[in-house]
């Protein structure tokens, strides 16, 4: 089964949305909100677009809108990869 990992998500966040020097994406960030990490809705949109391209997925705006943390987004993406979204 294909699955996206936190390491892949961090890479895509950095590539797609940029990374401010003050933003820390290291350590246990799974349950930290994207807002607290310094990523706004546009940054999240860019990251999800990159995930969709890289994994040939389509994820609805409603599903993405419910993702407030990296853990939420990983769950949404991995469900889509498994075909259970």
Backbone as XML, in Angstrom:
<?xml version="1.0"?>
<chain id="A" units="angstrom">
  <residue number="1" name="UNK">
    <atom name="N" x="0.837" y="-1.186" z="0.000"/>
    <atom name="CA" x="0.000" y="0.000" z="0.000"/>
    <atom name="C" x="0.879" y="1.246" z="0.000"/>
  </residue>
  <residue number="2" name="UNK">
    <atom name="N" x="0.567" y="2.167" z="-0.890"/>
    <atom name="CA" x="1.284" y="3.449" z="-0.890"/>
    <atom name="C" x="0.819" y="4.282" z="0.299"/>
  </residue>
  <residue number="3" name="UNK">
    <atom name="N" x="1.764" y="5.024" z="0.853"/>
    <atom name="CA" x="1.441" y="5.840" z="2.016"/>
    <atom name="C" x="2.387" y="7.036" z="2.058"/>
  </residue>
  <residue number="4" name="UNK">
    <atom name="N" x="1.850" y="8.179" z="2.412"/>
    <atom name="CA" x="2.681" y="9.360" z="2.594"/>
    <atom name="C" x="3.100" y="9.405" z="4.064"/>
  </residue>
  <residue number="5" name="UNK">
    <atom name="N" x="4.346" y="9.771" z="4.300"/>
    <atom name="CA" x="4.884" y="9.828" z="5.663"/>
    <atom name="C" x="5.050" y="11.279" z="6.089"/>
  </residue>
  <residue number="6" name="UNK">
    <atom name="N" x="5.304" y="11.488" z="7.351"/>
    <atom name="CA" x="5.539" y="12.841" z="7.851"/>
    <atom name="C" x="6.770" y="13.449" z="7.184"/>
  </residue>
  <residue number="7" name="UNK">
    <atom name="N" x="7.779" y="12.642" z="6.918"/>
    <atom name="CA" x="8.978" y="13.156" z="6.250"/>
    <atom name="C" x="8.648" y="13.674" z="4.851"/>
  </residue>
  <residue number="8" name="UNK">
    <atom name="N" x="7.811" y="12.943" z="4.126"/>
    <atom name="CA" x="7.399" y="13.376" z="2.797"/>
    <atom name="C" x="6.566" y="14.643" z="2.896"/>
  </residue>
  <residue number="9" name="UNK">
    <atom name="N" x="5.663" y="14.704" z="3.864"/>
    <atom name="CA" x="4.835" y="15.894" z="4.044"/>
    <atom name="C" x="5.692" y="17.113" z="4.364"/>
  </residue>
  <residue number="10" name="UNK">
    <atom name="N" x="6.665" y="16.962" z="5.237"/>
    <atom name="CA" x="7.552" y="18.078" z="5.575"/>
    <atom name="C" x="8.309" y="18.543" z="4.333"/>
  </residue>
  <residue number="11" name="UNK">
    <atom name="N" x="8.800" y="17.601" z="3.544"/>
    <atom name="CA" x="9.505" y="17.963" z="2.308"/>
    <atom name="C" x="8.599" y="18.769" z="1.386"/>
  </residue>
  <residue number="12" name="UNK">
    <atom name="N" x="7.371" y="18.299" z="1.210"/>
    <atom name="CA" x="6.437" y="18.984" z="0.325"/>
    <atom name="C" x="6.006" y="20.338" z="0.874"/>
  </residue>
  <residue number="13" name="UNK">
    <atom name="N" x="5.860" y="20.459" z="2.183"/>
    <atom name="CA" x="5.563" y="21.761" z="2.780"/>
    <atom name="C" x="6.677" y="22.746" z="2.476"/>
  </residue>
  <residue number="14" name="UNK">
    <atom name="N" x="7.904" y="22.303" z="2.667"/>
    <atom name="CA" x="9.052" y="23.177" z="2.416"/>
    <atom name="C" x="9.163" y="23.549" z="0.942"/>
  </residue>
  <residue number="15" name="UNK">
    <atom name="N" x="8.969" y="22.581" z="0.049"/>
    <atom name="CA" x="9.094" y="22.829" z="-1.389"/>
    <atom name="C" x="7.943" y="23.678" z="-1.924"/>
  </residue>
  <residue number="16" name="UNK">
    <atom name="N" x="6.741" y="23.401" z="-1.493"/>
    <atom name="CA" x="5.556" y="24.022" z="-2.063"/>
    <atom name="C" x="5.199" y="25.357" z="-1.436"/>
  </residue>
  <residue number="17" name="UNK">
    <atom name="N" x="5.405" y="25.451" z="-0.156"/>
    <atom name="CA" x="4.937" y="26.628" z="0.551"/>
    <atom name="C" x="6.068" y="27.493" z="1.073"/>
  </residue>
  <residue number="18" name="UNK">
    <atom name="N" x="7.289" y="27.030" z="0.910"/>
    <atom name="CA" x="8.416" y="27.788" z="1.446"/>
    <atom name="C" x="8.533" y="27.562" z="2.935"/>
  </residue>
  <residue number="19" name="UNK">
    <atom name="N" x="9.618" y="28.037" z="3.459"/>
    <atom name="CA" x="9.818" y="27.873" z="4.896"/>
    <atom name="C" x="10.510" y="29.105" z="5.438"/>
  </residue>
  <residue number="20" name="UNK">
    <atom name="N" x="9.828" y="29.766" z="6.320"/>
    <atom name="CA" x="10.387" y="30.898" z="7.036"/>
    <atom name="C" x="11.437" y="30.344" z="8.002"/>
  </residue>
  <residue number="21" name="UNK">
    <atom name="N" x="12.514" y="31.072" z="8.166"/>
    <atom name="CA" x="13.590" y="30.618" z="9.061"/>
    <atom name="C" x="13.093" y="30.390" z="10.489"/>
  </residue>
  <residue number="22" name="UNK">
    <atom name="N" x="12.035" y="31.108" z="10.886"/>
    <atom name="CA" x="11.533" y="30.965" z="12.255"/>
    <atom name="C" x="10.613" y="29.757" z="12.423"/>
  </residue>
  <residue number="23" name="UNK">
    <atom name="N" x="10.194" y="29.150" z="11.317"/>
    <atom name="CA" x="9.296" y="28.001" z="11.378"/>
    <atom name="C" x="10.105" y="26.730" z="11.584"/>
  </residue>
  <residue number="24" name="UNK">
    <atom name="N" x="9.722" y="25.983" z="12.580"/>
    <atom name="CA" x="10.392" y="24.724" z="12.875"/>
    <atom name="C" x="9.518" y="23.569" z="12.428"/>
  </residue>
  <residue number="25" name="UNK">
    <atom name="N" x="9.995" y="22.813" z="11.467"/>
    <atom name="CA" x="9.265" y="21.632" z="11.019"/>
    <atom name="C" x="9.967" y="20.362" z="11.463"/>
  </residue>
  <residue number="26" name="UNK">
    <atom name="N" x="10.832" y="20.491" z="12.432"/>
    <atom name="CA" x="11.531" y="19.332" z="12.963"/>
    <atom name="C" x="10.862" y="18.920" z="14.268"/>
  </residue>
  <residue number="27" name="UNK">
    <atom name="N" x="11.095" y="17.702" z="14.661"/>
    <atom name="CA" x="10.531" y="17.215" z="15.911"/>
    <atom name="C" x="9.119" y="16.713" z="15.724"/>
  </residue>
  <residue number="28" name="UNK">
    <atom name="N" x="8.377" y="16.662" z="16.812"/>
    <atom name="CA" x="7.023" y="16.118" z="16.805"/>
    <atom name="C" x="6.025" y="17.220" z="16.464"/>
  </residue>
  <residue number="29" name="UNK">
    <atom name="N" x="5.700" y="17.344" z="15.178"/>
    <atom name="CA" x="4.785" y="18.392" z="14.735"/>
    <atom name="C" x="3.418" y="17.833" z="14.338"/>
  </residue>
  <residue number="30" name="UNK">
    <atom name="N" x="3.225" y="16.549" z="14.473"/>
    <atom name="CA" x="2.001" y="15.914" z="13.990"/>
    <atom name="C" x="0.727" y="16.583" z="14.488"/>
  </residue>
  <residue number="31" name="UNK">
    <atom name="N" x="0.695" y="16.975" z="15.744"/>
    <atom name="CA" x="-0.526" y="17.536" z="16.319"/>
    <atom name="C" x="-0.467" y="19.044" z="16.502"/>
  </residue>
  <residue number="32" name="UNK">
    <atom name="N" x="0.505" y="19.693" z="15.881"/>
    <atom name="CA" x="0.617" y="21.144" z="15.909"/>
    <atom name="C" x="-0.176" y="21.696" z="14.731"/>
  </residue>
  <residue number="33" name="UNK">
    <atom name="N" x="-0.987" y="22.709" z="14.970"/>
    <atom name="CA" x="-1.797" y="23.242" z="13.877"/>
    <atom name="C" x="-0.901" y="23.870" z="12.809"/>
  </residue>
  <residue number="34" name="UNK">
    <atom name="N" x="-1.403" y="23.832" z="11.570"/>
    <atom name="CA" x="-0.669" y="24.475" z="10.487"/>
    <atom name="C" x="-0.478" y="25.962" z="10.785"/>
  </residue>
  <residue number="35" name="UNK">
    <atom name="N" x="-1.483" y="26.576" z="11.391"/>
    <atom name="CA" x="-1.388" y="27.991" z="11.750"/>
    <atom name="C" x="-0.220" y="28.223" z="12.710"/>
  </residue>
  <residue number="36" name="UNK">
    <atom name="N" x="-0.103" y="27.383" z="13.729"/>
    <atom name="CA" x="0.996" y="27.517" z="14.690"/>
    <atom name="C" x="2.347" y="27.269" z="14.027"/>
  </residue>
  <residue number="37" name="UNK">
    <atom name="N" x="2.351" y="26.446" z="12.968"/>
    <atom name="CA" x="3.590" y="26.178" z="12.233"/>
    <atom name="C" x="3.926" y="27.308" z="11.256"/>
  </residue>
  <residue number="38" name="UNK">
    <atom name="N" x="2.989" y="28.243" z="11.079"/>
    <atom name="CA" x="3.227" y="29.377" z="10.197"/>
    <atom name="C" x="2.761" y="29.158" z="8.771"/>
  </residue>
  <residue number="39" name="UNK">
    <atom name="N" x="1.904" y="28.170" z="8.553"/>
    <atom name="CA" x="1.393" y="27.873" z="7.216"/>
    <atom name="C" x="-0.074" y="28.266" z="7.131"/>
  </residue>
  <residue number="40" name="UNK">
    <atom name="N" x="-0.383" y="29.157" z="6.184"/>
    <atom name="CA" x="-1.757" y="29.603" z="5.998"/>
    <atom name="C" x="-2.477" y="28.724" z="4.977"/>
  </residue>
  <residue number="41" name="UNK">
    <atom name="N" x="-3.703" y="29.092" z="4.647"/>
    <atom name="CA" x="-4.502" y="28.266" z="3.737"/>
    <atom name="C" x="-3.898" y="28.199" z="2.339"/>
  </residue>
  <residue number="42" name="UNK">
    <atom name="N" x="-3.262" y="29.265" z="1.874"/>
    <atom name="CA" x="-2.621" y="29.229" z="0.557"/>
    <atom name="C" x="-1.441" y="28.256" z="0.557"/>
  </residue>
  <residue number="43" name="UNK">
    <atom name="N" x="-0.662" y="28.279" z="1.603"/>
    <atom name="CA" x="0.469" y="27.346" z="1.717"/>
    <atom name="C" x="-0.029" y="25.909" z="1.742"/>
  </residue>
  <residue number="44" name="UNK">
    <atom name="N" x="-1.111" y="25.674" z="2.451"/>
    <atom name="CA" x="-1.677" y="24.327" z="2.518"/>
    <atom name="C" x="-2.228" y="23.911" z="1.149"/>
  </residue>
  <residue number="45" name="UNK">
    <atom name="N" x="-2.889" y="24.838" z="0.455"/>
    <atom name="CA" x="-3.393" y="24.562" z="-0.893"/>
    <atom name="C" x="-2.247" y="24.170" z="-1.823"/>
  </residue>
  <residue number="46" name="UNK">
    <atom name="N" x="-1.143" y="24.920" z="-1.784"/>
    <atom name="CA" x="0.011" y="24.612" z="-2.630"/>
    <atom name="C" x="0.597" y="23.243" z="-2.296"/>
  </residue>
  <residue number="47" name="UNK">
    <atom name="N" x="0.641" y="22.917" z="-1.032"/>
    <atom name="CA" x="1.168" y="21.622" z="-0.602"/>
    <atom name="C" x="0.266" y="20.487" z="-1.070"/>
  </residue>
  <residue number="48" name="UNK">
    <atom name="N" x="-1.036" y="20.654" z="-0.909"/>
    <atom name="CA" x="-1.974" y="19.620" z="-1.351"/>
    <atom name="C" x="-1.907" y="19.459" z="-2.867"/>
  </residue>
  <residue number="49" name="UNK">
    <atom name="N" x="-1.755" y="20.553" z="-3.590"/>
    <atom name="CA" x="-1.615" y="20.462" z="-5.054"/>
    <atom name="C" x="-0.383" y="19.647" z="-5.429"/>
  </residue>
  <residue number="50" name="UNK">
    <atom name="N" x="0.698" y="19.846" z="-4.708"/>
    <atom name="CA" x="1.921" y="19.081" z="-4.967"/>
    <atom name="C" x="1.710" y="17.603" z="-4.649"/>
  </residue>
  <residue number="51" name="UNK">
    <atom name="N" x="0.998" y="17.317" z="-3.579"/>
    <atom name="CA" x="0.698" y="15.923" z="-3.220"/>
    <atom name="C" x="-0.151" y="15.290" z="-4.311"/>
  </residue>
  <residue number="52" name="UNK">
    <atom name="N" x="-1.164" y="16.016" z="-4.781"/>
    <atom name="CA" x="-2.035" y="15.477" z="-5.827"/>
    <atom name="C" x="-1.248" y="15.164" z="-7.098"/>
  </residue>
  <residue number="53" name="UNK">
    <atom name="N" x="-0.332" y="16.054" z="-7.460"/>
    <atom name="CA" x="0.493" y="15.810" z="-8.651"/>
    <atom name="C" x="1.426" y="14.618" z="-8.448"/>
  </residue>
  <residue number="54" name="UNK">
    <atom name="N" x="2.107" y="14.588" z="-7.319"/>
    <atom name="CA" x="3.104" y="13.544" z="-7.071"/>
    <atom name="C" x="2.484" y="12.159" z="-6.931"/>
  </residue>
  <residue number="55" name="UNK">
    <atom name="N" x="1.280" y="12.099" z="-6.375"/>
    <atom name="CA" x="0.649" y="10.808" z="-6.112"/>
    <atom name="C" x="-0.551" y="10.517" z="-7.009"/>
  </residue>
  <residue number="56" name="UNK">
    <atom name="N" x="-0.785" y="11.377" z="-8.005"/>
    <atom name="CA" x="-1.910" y="11.206" z="-8.947"/>
    <atom name="C" x="-3.226" y="11.018" z="-8.190"/>
  </residue>
  <residue number="57" name="UNK">
    <atom name="N" x="-3.501" y="11.965" z="-7.301"/>
    <atom name="CA" x="-4.709" y="11.935" z="-6.473"/>
    <atom name="C" x="-5.572" y="13.148" z="-6.758"/>
  </residue>
  <residue number="58" name="UNK">
    <atom name="N" x="-6.813" y="13.050" z="-6.312"/>
    <atom name="CA" x="-7.694" y="14.198" z="-6.271"/>
    <atom name="C" x="-8.317" y="14.216" z="-4.888"/>
  </residue>
  <residue number="59" name="UNK">
    <atom name="N" x="-8.088" y="15.295" z="-4.162"/>
    <atom name="CA" x="-8.607" y="15.413" z="-2.808"/>
    <atom name="C" x="-9.523" y="16.629" z="-2.779"/>
  </residue>
  <residue number="60" name="UNK">
    <atom name="N" x="-10.730" y="16.459" z="-2.267"/>
    <atom name="CA" x="-11.702" y="17.551" z="-2.276"/>
    <atom name="C" x="-11.299" y="18.663" z="-1.311"/>
  </residue>
  <residue number="61" name="UNK">
    <atom name="N" x="-11.778" y="19.866" z="-1.627"/>
    <atom name="CA" x="-11.508" y="21.018" z="-0.763"/>
    <atom name="C" x="-12.093" y="20.803" z="0.625"/>
  </residue>
  <residue number="62" name="UNK">
    <atom name="N" x="-13.223" y="20.123" z="0.703"/>
    <atom name="CA" x="-13.854" y="19.855" z="2.000"/>
    <atom name="C" x="-12.953" y="18.988" z="2.874"/>
  </residue>
  <residue number="63" name="UNK">
    <atom name="N" x="-12.365" y="17.970" z="2.258"/>
    <atom name="CA" x="-11.469" y="17.089" z="3.007"/>
    <atom name="C" x="-10.240" y="17.852" z="3.484"/>
  </residue>
  <residue number="64" name="UNK">
    <atom name="N" x="-9.675" y="18.652" z="2.605"/>
    <atom name="CA" x="-8.486" y="19.426" z="2.965"/>
    <atom name="C" x="-8.829" y="20.471" z="4.014"/>
  </residue>
  <residue number="65" name="UNK">
    <atom name="N" x="-9.995" y="21.080" z="3.888"/>
    <atom name="CA" x="-10.416" y="22.100" z="4.844"/>
    <atom name="C" x="-10.530" y="21.584" z="6.264"/>
  </residue>
  <residue number="66" name="UNK">
    <atom name="N" x="-10.775" y="20.299" z="6.414"/>
    <atom name="CA" x="-10.868" y="19.708" z="7.741"/>
    <atom name="C" x="-9.526" y="19.367" z="8.356"/>
  </residue>
  <residue number="67" name="UNK">
    <atom name="N" x="-8.469" y="19.487" z="7.571"/>
    <atom name="CA" x="-7.123" y="19.146" z="8.061"/>
    <atom name="C" x="-6.510" y="20.362" z="8.751"/>
  </residue>
  <residue number="68" name="UNK">
    <atom name="N" x="-6.458" y="20.308" z="10.050"/>
    <atom name="CA" x="-5.910" y="21.425" z="10.836"/>
    <atom name="C" x="-4.470" y="21.174" z="11.275"/>
  </residue>
  <residue number="69" name="UNK">
    <atom name="N" x="-4.052" y="19.914" z="11.229"/>
    <atom name="CA" x="-2.706" y="19.540" z="11.673"/>
    <atom name="C" x="-2.066" y="18.622" z="10.629"/>
  </residue>
  <residue number="70" name="UNK">
    <atom name="N" x="-0.754" y="18.445" z="10.681"/>
    <atom name="CA" x="-0.127" y="17.473" z="9.790"/>
    <atom name="C" x="-0.726" y="16.071" z="9.948"/>
  </residue>
  <residue number="71" name="UNK">
    <atom name="N" x="-1.080" y="15.675" z="11.159"/>
    <atom name="CA" x="-1.683" y="14.354" z="11.370"/>
    <atom name="C" x="-3.007" y="14.248" z="10.620"/>
  </residue>
  <residue number="72" name="UNK">
    <atom name="N" x="-3.814" y="15.307" z="10.661"/>
    <atom name="CA" x="-5.083" y="15.322" z="9.931"/>
    <atom name="C" x="-4.846" y="15.175" z="8.431"/>
  </residue>
  <residue number="73" name="UNK">
    <atom name="N" x="-3.884" y="15.932" z="7.903"/>
    <atom name="CA" x="-3.613" y="15.899" z="6.469"/>
    <atom name="C" x="-3.067" y="14.536" z="6.053"/>
  </residue>
  <residue number="74" name="UNK">
    <atom name="N" x="-2.182" y="13.963" z="6.853"/>
    <atom name="CA" x="-1.661" y="12.627" z="6.548"/>
    <atom name="C" x="-2.794" y="11.611" z="6.490"/>
  </residue>
  <residue number="75" name="UNK">
    <atom name="N" x="-3.718" y="11.685" z="7.431"/>
    <atom name="CA" x="-4.851" y="10.755" z="7.449"/>
    <atom name="C" x="-5.687" y="10.929" z="6.180"/>
  </residue>
  <residue number="76" name="UNK">
    <atom name="N" x="-5.971" y="12.168" z="5.800"/>
    <atom name="CA" x="-6.779" y="12.446" z="4.609"/>
    <atom name="C" x="-6.102" y="11.921" z="3.351"/>
  </residue>
  <residue number="77" name="UNK">
    <atom name="N" x="-4.804" y="12.218" z="3.215"/>
    <atom name="CA" x="-4.066" y="11.784" z="2.023"/>
    <atom name="C" x="-3.958" y="10.267" z="1.985"/>
  </residue>
  <residue number="78" name="UNK">
    <atom name="N" x="-3.644" y="9.656" z="3.098"/>
    <atom name="CA" x="-3.480" y="8.193" z="3.114"/>
    <atom name="C" x="-4.802" y="7.477" z="2.878"/>
  </residue>
  <residue number="79" name="UNK">
    <atom name="N" x="-5.918" y="8.043" z="3.314"/>
    <atom name="CA" x="-7.215" y="7.469" z="2.997"/>
    <atom name="C" x="-7.466" y="7.561" z="1.484"/>
  </residue>
  <residue number="80" name="UNK">
    <atom name="N" x="-7.114" y="8.691" z="0.896"/>
    <atom name="CA" x="-7.278" y="8.847" z="-0.553"/>
    <atom name="C" x="-6.394" y="7.851" z="-1.304"/>
  </residue>
  <residue number="81" name="UNK">
    <atom name="N" x="-5.172" y="7.666" z="-0.832"/>
    <atom name="CA" x="-4.273" y="6.700" z="-1.456"/>
    <atom name="C" x="-4.815" y="5.282" z="-1.363"/>
  </residue>
  <residue number="82" name="UNK">
    <atom name="N" x="-5.487" y="4.993" z="-0.261"/>
    <atom name="CA" x="-6.048" y="3.655" z="-0.062"/>
    <atom name="C" x="-7.394" y="3.506" z="-0.760"/>
  </residue>
  <residue number="83" name="UNK">
    <atom name="N" x="-7.922" y="4.630" z="-1.262"/>
    <atom name="CA" x="-9.212" y="4.587" z="-1.942"/>
    <atom name="C" x="-10.397" y="4.526" z="-1.029"/>
  </residue>
  <residue number="84" name="UNK">
    <atom name="N" x="-10.198" y="5.006" z="0.228"/>
    <atom name="CA" x="-11.268" y="4.948" z="1.207"/>
    <atom name="C" x="-11.755" y="6.307" z="1.631"/>
  </residue>
  <residue number="85" name="UNK">
    <atom name="N" x="-11.410" y="7.341" z="0.866"/>
    <atom name="CA" x="-11.865" y="8.683" z="1.291"/>
    <atom name="C" x="-13.288" y="8.920" z="0.882"/>
  </residue>
</chain>
